Amino acid sequence: MIDLHTHSTASDGTFSPERLMEYAAEKNIKAIALTDHDNVDGICSAQAKAKELGLEFVPGIEISIQWPTGEFHLLGMGLQTASRELLELIEFLREERHSRNHKIIEKLNANGINVSYDEVKAVAGSETIGRPHFADVLLKKGIVKNRQMAFDLYFAKGRPCYVDRAGADLEEAVKAIKNSGGIPVQAHPLSMYISWGKLEDKIIEIQGMGVEGLEAWHPGVRVAEAYRLEEIGKKLGMIITAGSDFHGEKIRADRKIGFTAGRSKIEEKYWYEELKPKLSMKEFKL
């Protein structure tokens, strides 16, 4: 089994990087990518544990991109280091996230919910704080029954405590990934909320900006949609990847490590035939 899209406590997952590797081994995962949001903080410790456990490890990142429709995330797969460009981009996104988080605090307080930033930091346990951590605070306070309820009532787009997030420029993010020895892959492309009639042309445009791969298989799409995305990517000569977007057992519990669209087992070909031959497989070093 393989998984090319997972998260740890270095961003918004519930397992530490080391524990994530242990969990992967327990679930018979043979190759795994750690792709935390907008940082590379967990890579070295995950890499060391993966080596100890005999796992094939893919150092990665998931970068938030500024995009006019929906949501655009860019995976950097097979990073060999963190280039100056990547570190600058991470710092920019960290500052933007920090600003956004304080605006969320202001909106919560304005809506009669007393939450401090220190409370959210304590729950997050890392420097990468996002909406799921705010949801955890509301859950801890008994304001909501689960994370999803927090998003439905407060943090989803259009809800009273939602704040838009600034992202990175796509071409700058592509350059940062490539200068770090990695391959840029568009994550869950249907999140852009672009109609099927316009999607292929948009992916061609994105490919023209240097994106080399397409994550066709993701639990957020139906199996038929995954096959359709794979067909588009293959037609354009792109690398096709697959992942679970696993965050842990307590977050998005429907997402299981090693499984993707339609709760189907991730096929090993997406690692051994699609991605691995394109990577140097050098150890990540800061």
C-alpha positions as a printed Julia matrix, in Angstrom:
286×3 Matrix{Float64}:
   0.0    0.0     0.0
   1.08   3.59   -0.61
  -0.1    7.11    0.22
   1.13  10.29   -1.47
  -0.77  12.9     0.57
  -0.76  12.99    4.39
  -0.52  15.52    7.23
   1.02  15.6    10.7
   0.9   17.9    13.73
   3.42  20.11   11.9
   0.29  21.48   10.2
  -3.24  20.31   11.01
  -2.93  16.56   11.5
  -3.35  14.76   14.83
  -0.29  12.48   14.65
   3.26  13.73   15.18
   5.5   13.15   12.15
   7.12  10.18   13.91
   3.81   8.68   15.02
   2.39   9.11   11.52
   5.22   6.96   10.15
   4.62   4.34   12.84
   0.91   4.34   12.06
   1.64   3.97    8.35
   3.84   0.95    9.06
   1.1   -0.56   11.23
  -1.31  -0.17    8.3
   1.14  -1.87    5.9
   1.98   1.3     3.98
   5.22   0.8     2.04
   5.67   4.29    0.57
   4.37   7.53    2.09
   4.6   11.26    1.42
   4.37  13.83    4.21
   2.8   16.96    2.71
   2.08  19.34    5.57
   0.46  22.69    4.83
   2.86  25.53    4.09
   5.84  24.18    6.06
   8.59  21.55    6.07
   8.99  21.37    9.85
   8.05  17.71   10.21
  10.07  16.27    7.32
  13.39  15.48    9.02
  11.86  13.68   12.0
   9.4   11.78    9.78
  12.21  10.86    7.4
  14.36   9.46   10.22
  11.48   7.37   11.59
  10.53   6.14    8.1
  14.13   5.04    7.53
  14.11   3.2    10.84
  10.87   1.42    9.87
  11.95   0.61    6.31
   9.36   2.85    4.63
   9.97   4.63    1.34
   9.58   8.26    2.33
   8.67  11.19    0.08
   9.5   14.62    1.57
   6.76  17.02    0.54
   4.72  20.13    1.19
   1.23  21.41    0.34
   1.26  25.1    -0.55
  -1.81  27.36   -0.46
  -2.05  29.24   -3.76
  -3.85  32.52   -4.39
  -6.65  31.65   -6.81
  -9.81  33.44   -7.94
 -12.16  30.44   -7.69
 -12.51  27.84   -4.97
  -9.26  26.6    -3.52
  -5.92  25.77   -5.12
  -3.3   23.69   -3.32
   0.05  22.77   -4.83
   1.96  19.71   -3.69
   5.74  19.74   -3.78
   6.81  16.09   -4.06
  10.29  14.7    -3.43
  11.9   17.8    -1.93
  15.67  17.48   -1.46
  16.08  20.67    0.54
  14.27  23.9     1.38
  15.54  26.47   -1.09
  15.78  30.16   -0.23
  12.7   30.74   -2.38
  10.73  28.06   -0.54
  11.73  29.36    2.9
  10.73  32.91    1.9
   7.4   31.64    0.58
   6.78  29.68    3.81
   7.53  32.79    5.87
   5.14  34.87    3.76
   2.37  32.3     4.22
   3.08  32.04    7.95
   2.66  35.8     8.34
  -0.55  35.75    6.28
  -1.91  32.88    8.37
  -1.03  34.72   11.57
  -2.89  37.82   10.38
  -5.9   35.76    9.34
  -6.02  33.95   12.68
  -6.17  37.2    14.61
  -9.03  38.37   12.41
 -10.88  35.12   13.2
 -10.36  35.8    16.92
 -11.85  39.27   16.47
 -14.89  37.84   14.67
 -15.43  35.16   17.31
 -15.3   37.75   20.08
 -17.66  40.03   18.14
 -20.1   37.12   17.95
 -20.05  36.65   21.71
 -17.56  33.75   21.8
 -14.68  34.49   24.16
 -11.57  32.89   22.64
  -7.96  34.02   23.0
  -5.09  33.34   20.61
  -3.16  31.67   23.42
  -5.97  29.12   23.79
  -5.79  28.27   20.1
  -1.97  27.99   20.19
  -2.2   25.63   23.14
  -4.62  23.37   21.3
  -2.62  23.44   18.05
   0.69  22.55   19.66
   2.56  23.95   16.65
   3.21  27.24   14.89
   0.94  26.3    12.0
  -2.5   27.26   13.24
  -5.62  26.99   11.11
  -9.39  26.76   11.29
  -9.41  23.14   12.53
  -7.63  24.32   15.68
 -10.24  27.04   16.24
 -12.87  24.33   15.84
 -11.09  22.27   18.51
 -11.26  25.19   20.94
 -15.02  25.54   20.4
 -15.36  21.79   20.89
 -13.34  21.96   24.1
 -15.57  24.78   25.35
 -18.7   22.78   24.57
 -19.94  25.33   22.02
 -20.08  22.71   19.26
 -20.39  18.91   19.3
 -17.71  18.24   16.66
 -15.35  19.96   14.24
 -17.74  19.78   11.33
 -20.39  21.61   13.32
 -17.86  24.37   14.04
 -17.23  24.8    10.32
 -20.92  24.64    9.45
 -21.82  27.31   12.01
 -18.75  29.56   12.09
 -15.73  28.87    9.88
 -16.91  27.74    6.45
 -17.0   30.3     3.65
 -20.03  32.55    4.13
 -20.3   31.84    7.85
 -19.87  34.65   10.43
 -16.27  33.92   11.45
 -14.82  33.09    8.04
 -11.85  35.17    6.85
 -10.36  34.93    3.36
  -6.8   33.67    3.21
  -4.06  35.07    0.99
  -2.03  32.46   -0.85
   1.23  32.23   -2.74
   1.68  33.13   -6.38
   1.52  29.92   -8.44
   4.58  30.56  -10.6
   6.64  31.57   -7.54
   5.53  28.4    -5.71
   6.43  26.24   -8.72
   9.88  27.84   -8.86
  10.37  27.36   -5.09
   9.49  23.65   -5.34
  11.71  23.02   -8.36
  14.62  24.89   -6.78
  14.18  22.58   -3.78
  14.55  19.53   -6.02
  10.86  18.68   -6.01
   8.07  18.15   -8.52
   4.99  20.43   -8.45
   1.69  18.53   -8.47
  -1.76  20.1    -8.35
  -3.71  18.71   -5.39
  -7.43  17.83   -5.66
  -8.08  19.96   -8.8
 -11.87  19.89   -8.44
 -11.45  22.16   -5.42
 -11.03  25.04   -7.89
 -14.78  24.77   -8.53
 -14.37  24.98  -12.29
 -16.91  23.28  -14.56
 -15.85  20.16  -16.44
 -16.35  22.01  -19.7
 -13.62  24.51  -18.76
 -11.43  22.3   -16.58
  -9.1   20.84  -19.2
  -8.26  24.27  -20.61
  -7.57  25.52  -17.09
  -5.29  22.56  -16.33
  -3.45  23.24  -19.61
  -2.94  26.83  -18.4
  -1.69  25.58  -15.04
   0.63  23.1   -16.73
   2.02  25.99  -18.76
   3.04  27.64  -15.47
   5.26  24.66  -14.66
   2.96  22.24  -12.81
   4.0   18.72  -13.79
   1.54  16.46  -11.98
  -2.13  16.05  -11.18
  -3.58  14.45   -8.07
  -6.45  12.7    -9.83
  -7.25  10.36   -6.93
  -8.44  12.05   -3.73
 -11.22  11.14   -1.26
 -13.0   14.4    -2.07
 -13.98  13.15   -5.55
 -16.08  10.28   -6.84
 -14.38   7.35   -8.55
 -15.79   8.32  -11.94
 -14.43  11.85  -11.47
 -11.0   10.47  -10.5
 -10.87   8.41  -13.69
 -11.9   11.47  -15.67
  -9.18  13.6   -14.07
  -6.63  10.87  -14.73
  -7.68  10.78  -18.38
  -7.14  14.54  -18.69
  -3.75  14.34  -16.98
  -2.59  11.42  -19.11
  -3.69  13.22  -22.26
  -1.53  16.18  -21.26
   1.46  14.02  -20.33
   1.26  14.85  -16.63
   2.33  12.68  -13.7
  -0.73  11.2   -12.01
  -0.73  10.87   -8.23
  -3.11   9.55   -5.58
  -3.49  10.2    -1.88
  -5.78   9.98    1.12
  -5.24  13.53    2.46
  -5.05  11.75    5.81
  -5.08  14.04    8.86
  -5.44  11.46   11.62
  -8.14   9.4    13.24
  -9.9   12.35   14.9
  -9.97  14.7    11.9
 -11.93  13.81    8.79
 -12.29  10.33   10.18
 -13.7    9.12    6.86
 -10.25   9.54    5.3
  -8.2    6.41    5.87
  -4.48   6.16    5.25
  -3.79   4.21    2.07
  -7.3    4.77    0.67
  -8.63   7.38   -1.73
 -11.7    8.16   -3.9
 -14.61   5.82   -3.27
 -12.71   4.41   -0.27
 -10.65   2.44   -2.76
  -7.13   1.24   -1.95
  -4.5    3.5    -3.52
  -2.88   1.62   -6.38
   0.87   1.18   -6.11
   1.36   2.23   -9.73
   0.89   5.88   -8.74
   4.14   5.6    -6.8
   6.21   2.93   -8.57
   5.26   3.82  -12.15
   4.18   7.47  -12.04
   6.09   9.41   -9.4
   9.09   7.46   -8.15
  10.84   7.23  -11.57
  10.77  11.05  -11.76
  12.38  11.61   -8.34
  16.02  11.5    -7.31
  15.06   9.87   -3.97
  17.83  11.79   -2.21
  17.51  12.33    1.51
  15.98  15.68    2.48
  18.43  18.07    4.12
  17.79  21.58    5.41
